[in-house]
Amino acid sequence: MEPAFIWIIIAVILGVAELFTGTLVLAMVAGGAALAAIGAGLGAPLWLQAVLFAAGSAASIWGLRPFLRQALDTSSDSQTMGTRAIQGKEATVLEKIDASGGLVEIAGDNWTAYPLEPDQVLEPGDHVTVVEIKGATVIVWKQG
């Protein structure tokens, strides 16, 4: 059996095993095996294939893995994006808000707004809190 084929089999097995661990370590080692397979395919001797495997794995684990983990980390609230990022933020009323709607400014952007309580009327200049986002509108609430 060709050495390149063996390295490819190792890389595939490690890649499949990574699906069950989620640590990205086995994926990085699979990358090292793929690098060794390229070396074997180009006719590199076995000792050089082993060096490529070790160096590729180590470089991936210590060089690439930290960036991938950070990019894939979904537990951090500091990177909340999109409309979820404005939920809980303070807004300023620009146009009177009542049951038929109104306008608020949130972080420099204007949003159509409705009061949380249908009988509440909010006047321009009032500071309110964004309680919920519904499509392109926000539901706001003013305490007291």
C-alpha positions as a Markdown table, in Angstrom:
| # | Residue | x | y | z |
|---|---|---|---|---|
| 1 | Met | 0.0 | 0.0 | 0.0 |
| 2 | Glu | 1.3 | 3.5 | -0.9 |
| 3 | Pro | 2.5 | 5.6 | 2.0 |
| 4 | Ala | 0.5 | 8.6 | 0.8 |
| 5 | Phe | -2.7 | 6.5 | 0.9 |
| 6 | Ile | -1.9 | 5.4 | 4.5 |
| 7 | Trp | -1.4 | 9.0 | 5.5 |
| 8 | Ile | -4.8 | 9.9 | 3.9 |
| 9 | Ile | -6.5 | 7.1 | 5.7 |
| 10 | Ile | -5.0 | 8.3 | 9.0 |
| 11 | Ala | -6.1 | 11.9 | 8.3 |
| 12 | Val | -9.7 | 10.7 | 7.5 |
| 13 | Ile | -9.9 | 8.6 | 10.7 |
| 14 | Leu | -8.7 | 11.5 | 12.8 |
| 15 | Gly | -11.1 | 13.9 | 11.1 |
| 16 | Val | -14.0 | 11.6 | 11.8 |
| 17 | Ala | -12.9 | 11.1 | 15.4 |
| 18 | Glu | -12.8 | 14.9 | 15.8 |
| 19 | Leu | -16.5 | 15.0 | 15.0 |
| 20 | Phe | -17.1 | 13.2 | 18.3 |
| 21 | Thr | -14.6 | 15.2 | 20.5 |
| 22 | Gly | -15.1 | 18.8 | 19.3 |
| 23 | Thr | -11.7 | 19.8 | 20.8 |
| 24 | Leu | -10.0 | 20.6 | 17.4 |
| 25 | Val | -6.9 | 18.7 | 18.5 |
| 26 | Leu | -7.6 | 15.7 | 16.3 |
| 27 | Ala | -8.5 | 18.0 | 13.4 |
| 28 | Met | -5.1 | 19.7 | 13.7 |
| 29 | Val | -3.3 | 16.3 | 13.8 |
| 30 | Ala | -5.3 | 15.2 | 10.8 |
| 31 | Gly | -3.9 | 18.3 | 9.1 |
| 32 | Gly | -0.4 | 17.1 | 9.9 |
| 33 | Ala | -1.3 | 13.7 | 8.4 |
| 34 | Ala | -2.5 | 15.4 | 5.3 |
| 35 | Leu | 0.8 | 17.3 | 5.1 |
| 36 | Ala | 2.7 | 14.0 | 5.4 |
| 37 | Ala | 0.5 | 12.6 | 2.6 |
| 38 | Ile | 1.5 | 15.4 | 0.3 |
| 39 | Gly | 5.2 | 14.7 | 1.1 |
| 40 | Ala | 4.7 | 11.0 | 0.5 |
| 41 | Gly | 3.0 | 11.8 | -2.8 |
| 42 | Leu | 6.0 | 13.9 | -3.8 |
| 43 | Gly | 8.3 | 11.0 | -3.0 |
| 44 | Ala | 9.7 | 12.2 | 0.3 |
| 45 | Pro | 11.5 | 9.5 | 2.4 |
| 46 | Leu | 9.7 | 8.1 | 5.5 |
| 47 | Trp | 11.7 | 10.1 | 8.0 |
| 48 | Leu | 10.8 | 13.4 | 6.2 |
| 49 | Gln | 7.1 | 12.3 | 6.1 |
| 50 | Ala | 7.3 | 11.8 | 9.9 |
| 51 | Val | 8.9 | 15.3 | 10.3 |
| 52 | Leu | 6.2 | 16.8 | 8.2 |
| 53 | Phe | 3.5 | 15.0 | 10.2 |
| 54 | Ala | 5.0 | 16.2 | 13.5 |
| 55 | Ala | 5.7 | 19.7 | 12.4 |
| 56 | Gly | 2.4 | 20.2 | 10.7 |
| 57 | Ser | 0.5 | 18.8 | 13.7 |
| 58 | Ala | 2.4 | 21.0 | 16.2 |
| 59 | Ala | 2.2 | 24.1 | 14.1 |
| 60 | Ser | -1.6 | 23.6 | 13.7 |
| 61 | Ile | -2.2 | 22.9 | 17.4 |
| 62 | Trp | -0.2 | 25.9 | 18.7 |
| 63 | Gly | -0.7 | 28.3 | 15.8 |
| 64 | Leu | -4.1 | 27.7 | 14.2 |
| 65 | Arg | -6.2 | 26.1 | 16.9 |
| 66 | Pro | -6.4 | 29.1 | 19.3 |
| 67 | Phe | -7.8 | 31.3 | 16.5 |
| 68 | Leu | -10.3 | 28.6 | 15.5 |
| 69 | Arg | -11.5 | 28.1 | 19.0 |
| 70 | Gln | -12.0 | 31.8 | 19.5 |
| 71 | Ala | -13.9 | 32.1 | 16.2 |
| 72 | Leu | -16.1 | 29.1 | 17.0 |
| 73 | Asp | -16.7 | 30.1 | 20.6 |
| 74 | Thr | -20.4 | 30.8 | 21.0 |
| 75 | Ser | -20.5 | 31.1 | 24.8 |
| 76 | Ser | -19.2 | 34.7 | 24.8 |
| 77 | Asp | -21.8 | 37.4 | 25.2 |
| 78 | Ser | -19.3 | 40.1 | 24.3 |
| 79 | Gln | -19.6 | 39.2 | 20.6 |
| 80 | Thr | -23.4 | 39.4 | 20.4 |
| 81 | Met | -24.2 | 40.7 | 17.0 |
| 82 | Gly | -27.3 | 41.6 | 14.9 |
| 83 | Thr | -30.6 | 42.6 | 16.5 |
| 84 | Arg | -29.8 | 40.7 | 19.7 |
| 85 | Ala | -27.1 | 43.2 | 20.4 |
| 86 | Ile | -29.6 | 46.0 | 20.9 |
| 87 | Gln | -31.9 | 44.1 | 23.2 |
| 88 | Gly | -31.6 | 45.6 | 26.7 |
| 89 | Lys | -30.0 | 48.8 | 25.3 |
| 90 | Glu | -31.2 | 52.3 | 26.1 |
| 91 | Ala | -33.0 | 54.3 | 23.4 |
| 92 | Thr | -34.2 | 57.9 | 23.1 |
| 93 | Val | -37.7 | 58.6 | 21.9 |
| 94 | Leu | -37.6 | 60.8 | 18.7 |
| 95 | Glu | -41.3 | 60.8 | 17.9 |
| 96 | Lys | -44.2 | 60.2 | 20.2 |
| 97 | Ile | -44.8 | 56.5 | 20.8 |
| 98 | Asp | -48.2 | 55.1 | 21.5 |
| 99 | Ala | -50.2 | 52.0 | 20.5 |
| 100 | Ser | -49.9 | 53.1 | 16.8 |
| 101 | Gly | -46.1 | 53.3 | 17.0 |
| 102 | Gly | -43.4 | 55.9 | 17.1 |
| 103 | Leu | -39.7 | 56.4 | 16.5 |
| 104 | Val | -36.6 | 55.8 | 18.7 |
| 105 | Glu | -32.9 | 56.2 | 18.2 |
| 106 | Ile | -30.7 | 53.4 | 19.3 |
| 107 | Ala | -26.9 | 53.8 | 18.9 |
| 108 | Gly | -27.3 | 56.3 | 16.1 |
| 109 | Asp | -30.0 | 54.3 | 14.2 |
| 110 | Asn | -33.7 | 55.1 | 14.0 |
| 111 | Trp | -36.2 | 52.3 | 14.7 |
| 112 | Thr | -39.9 | 52.1 | 14.6 |
| 113 | Ala | -41.0 | 51.4 | 18.2 |
| 114 | Tyr | -44.1 | 50.3 | 20.1 |
| 115 | Pro | -44.6 | 50.5 | 23.9 |
| 116 | Leu | -44.6 | 47.4 | 25.9 |
| 117 | Glu | -47.8 | 48.4 | 27.6 |
| 118 | Pro | -50.4 | 49.4 | 24.9 |
| 119 | Asp | -51.8 | 52.3 | 27.0 |
| 120 | Gln | -48.4 | 53.8 | 27.7 |
| 121 | Val | -47.5 | 57.0 | 25.8 |
| 122 | Leu | -43.9 | 58.0 | 25.5 |
| 123 | Glu | -42.8 | 61.6 | 24.6 |
| 124 | Pro | -39.8 | 62.8 | 22.6 |
| 125 | Gly | -36.7 | 63.0 | 24.7 |
| 126 | Asp | -37.8 | 60.1 | 27.0 |
| 127 | His | -35.2 | 57.4 | 27.7 |
| 128 | Val | -36.5 | 53.9 | 27.3 |
| 129 | Thr | -35.2 | 50.4 | 27.3 |
| 130 | Val | -35.4 | 48.0 | 24.4 |
| 131 | Val | -37.3 | 45.0 | 25.6 |
| 132 | Glu | -37.8 | 43.0 | 22.5 |
| 133 | Ile | -37.2 | 43.1 | 18.7 |
| 134 | Lys | -39.9 | 42.1 | 16.3 |
| 135 | Gly | -38.7 | 42.2 | 12.7 |
| 136 | Ala | -37.7 | 45.8 | 12.0 |
| 137 | Thr | -39.5 | 47.2 | 15.0 |
| 138 | Val | -38.6 | 47.4 | 18.7 |
| 139 | Ile | -40.8 | 47.1 | 21.8 |
| 140 | Val | -39.7 | 49.6 | 24.4 |
| 141 | Trp | -40.5 | 50.2 | 28.0 |
| 142 | Lys | -40.1 | 53.2 | 30.3 |
| 143 | Gln | -39.9 | 52.6 | 34.0 |
| 144 | Gly | -42.3 | 54.7 | 36.1 |
